[in-house]
C-alpha cells in the first residue's frame, strides 16, 4: 500500500511539472510570434506603423529625445501594451511588447 501511494505521488508530480512545461512552451511560442510580427517595423518609417496599427494611444519624447508611440489594447480582460521607439528621422528603432498574445 505504501508503494501505491508513492507511485501516485510520483505520477502526480510528473504530470504537474510536464503541464507547467507545456504552458511555458506555448507562451514562448506566442511571444516569439509577437516579436517576429513587430520586428518587421524595425528600420521602417513610423508612417508604415501608423498605417498598419492606427494612431497610437499615447506618444511622447523619451529621455533620449526619441519619440515613443504606445498602443494599448485588451484581450480577454488582459491589458496589452506595445511601445515603439522612433528616432528623429521617423524611423522605428525598437519596440517592447507587454501582456500581448
DARANOR-V332606 format. One record per backbone hydrogen bond with DSSP energy under -1.0 kcal/mol. CO is the residue of the C=O (numbers start at 1). NH is the residue of the N-H. E is the energy in kcal/mol with one decimal. If there is no record, write none. Layout:
CO,NH,E / CO,NH,E
This chain:
1,5,-1.9 / 2,6,-2.0 / 3,7,-2.4 / 4,8,-2.4 / 5,9,-2.4 / 6,10,-2.3 / 7,11,-2.4 / 8,12,-2.5 / 9,13,-2.5 / 10,14,-2.3 / 11,15,-2.5 / 12,16,-2.2 / 13,17,-2.4 / 14,18,-2.4 / 15,19,-2.0 / 16,20,-1.9 / 17,21,-1.9 / 18,22,-1.8 / 19,23,-2.0 / 20,24,-2.3 / 21,25,-2.5 / 22,26,-2.3 / 23,27,-2.5 / 24,28,-2.7 / 25,29,-2.0 / 26,30,-2.1 / 27,31,-2.5 / 28,32,-2.4 / 29,33,-2.1 / 30,34,-2.4 / 31,35,-2.7 / 32,36,-2.2 / 33,37,-2.2 / 34,38,-2.4 / 35,39,-2.2 / 38,41,-1.7 / 39,42,-1.1 / 41,44,-2.1 / 44,92,-2.8 / 45,49,-1.0 / 46,50,-2.4 / 47,51,-2.2 / 48,52,-2.1 / 49,53,-3.0 / 50,54,-1.6 / 58,70,-3.0 / 60,68,-3.0 / 62,65,-1.7 / 66,62,-3.2 / 67,86,-3.2 / 68,60,-1.6 / 69,84,-2.7 / 70,57,-2.0 / 70,58,-1.7 / 71,82,-2.7 / 73,80,-3.3 / 75,78,-1.9 / 78,75,-2.0 / 80,73,-2.4 / 81,98,-2.8 / 82,71,-2.8 / 83,96,-2.2 / 84,69,-2.8 / 85,93,-3.2 / 85,94,-1.1 / 86,67,-2.1 / 87,90,-1.9 / 90,46,-2.8 / 91,87,-2.5 / 92,43,-3.2 / 94,85,-2.7 / 96,83,-3.0 / 98,81,-2.4
